[in-house]
């Protein structure tokens, strides 16, 4: 039987349409939709178990975005030739969706929930990353799963001064503001993106335009849910609470916990021990035969600690470690810490520390990208590592998780704005941040350490970048709120906002914001951005005490790079038949030579670890591509001898005829014994045949012309 399909359409500000339909595909899921914009199509499904697992007191939510290669007419690379584990790009989109929808599930809903989003048709004029959360929310809207949505997500880009919602790939690449924004009808939920040193006002303006477009998409989902008849959600009971115990614990423990908070202990482990002791003492006095649920005790104690910590700041203006709301933790940094690295830095802020390295490589080290939507290469790579010991934990080392991928991407977007343009940068640059200590803002420590390490390596960045994580604590009852600069790990966990902002002295380069509150006015957002600016500039000044600008030279052991642009038709001459010439250049000089065709030119990149090696390679290449000039003198080598003269290689790959009459001023009858093959001689280029392009050389033109002998008069005989 043909399915009943329900479809709804909305428009973007420029008139392009987005269509959501349900009822045709994946009908056994709790909710499923197909979203279409242009030729891009996403299938989003959501399934949740009816009951929660025993002992689970959180939402086990998994979000997976995956691109099918067939969506863009491609076959996956590698041996398996099939889609396998998610790429970093897919993980980043999965995180965008997760961060947008997770806060809107009821806090007491603990059933396993899975959201899958698949790209089933791709179009670079409708990029899927800005549509994925829209599709996921729509799938939740047509399901009976409890969800306080709908929400949606758009990309907002500024191109030549004009804002575009969900731009094409071409427009995105030209943008100076590129943000992904998620929101409900009445509140922002998530922001992530990069900017080319823009102002706080410009960023707020972009968010307002994005939110206006999102409101339309949320209204469409409400209409879709009504048409499907899924406005009512399932009933559930995933928590057993004891209100009497909750009240008893609050009355007894809140004063004690607040007293611990008021001690404002700087060391996070000592602070945790003080808080834990209050809980342990309470648990110790519970009789062994008591029916009190100790899991509930732990839950209620967490709530008490959260409230006491928040109240401390709202009531006193001070924080758990004794700082005021705008104060930055103590900072120290160092560069050139690792003698064998091309660049290195330590950046420590409070109890958060990053050891970061920079490695310079050749074009051969570029990261290859093989995706359904994108393929090509990256010249700038940034990896973020977060080992267990950084927080004093035992954790198996199983490779980077989604958090590591996300934090590394944020730091990469922050730093890439100040790197030289690809055309001006012959190097592949890899930055690696190893977090050695962590108590909040480790991704921002990566940005600061990355800047220092790049300058230490001699990479000519346009300006140093710093980063800061902002937080917020608010009380909806009283309307009080406090914006916090440089948040601790506890403040991230207990607070209402995690807003990371990076930038130079000129403006913002990247941001990432997650909200846990019901609303954030644009005035409050602007206040947070301006407070973040003050913090960023303070951190920049501290960084400048260590190093102010990039070193003027690379480390002695770092690869040197020289780029030579040649005519397109000279590429073959440098490569040689079967690569013979370029291989010989590398073997003799020890340098690495990479040749590529760019437009109608050839670009030769030469990398070497010593000046001698570089000079040998560059000299050889310049000799090959140099244009012979009539009248110039060259060092030549006799390649062959013929009856009427000799052929001399006067430039690499270029032979000319040295006629027998041009060897000496004296007349030569034969070439016997005059020159030998392999003999090196100086020659002058005297002519280039316009028709054949052949070269005529002269040796005698470089020799002094003999004087003519005067005739001696004959003496008459006597």
Beta strands, then each sheet from edge to edge (+ up, - down):
strand 1: 6-11
strand 2: 17-22
strand 3: 31-37
strand 4: 40-48
strand 5: 61-67
strand 6: 113-121
strand 7: 152-159
strand 8: 162-165
strand 9: 177-183
strand 10: 188-198
strand 11: 331-335
strand 12: 343-349
strand 13: 352-361
strand 14: 367-370
strand 15: 375-378
strand 16: 380-386
strand 17: 428-437
strand 18: 466-474
strand 19: 481-485
strand 20: 497-503
strand 21: 508-515
strand 22: 560-567
strand 23: 592-598
strand 24: 601-608
strand 25: 633-642
strand 26: 645-651
strand 27: 654-659
strand 28: 680-688
strand 29: 695-698
sheet 1: 1+ 2- 3+ 4- 6+ 5+
sheet 2: 8+ 7- 9+ 10- 21+ 20- 18+ 19-
sheet 3: 11+ 12- 13+ 17- 16-
sheet 4: 14+ 15-
sheet 5: 22+ 24- 23+
sheet 6: 25+ 26- 27+ 29+ 28- 25+
end
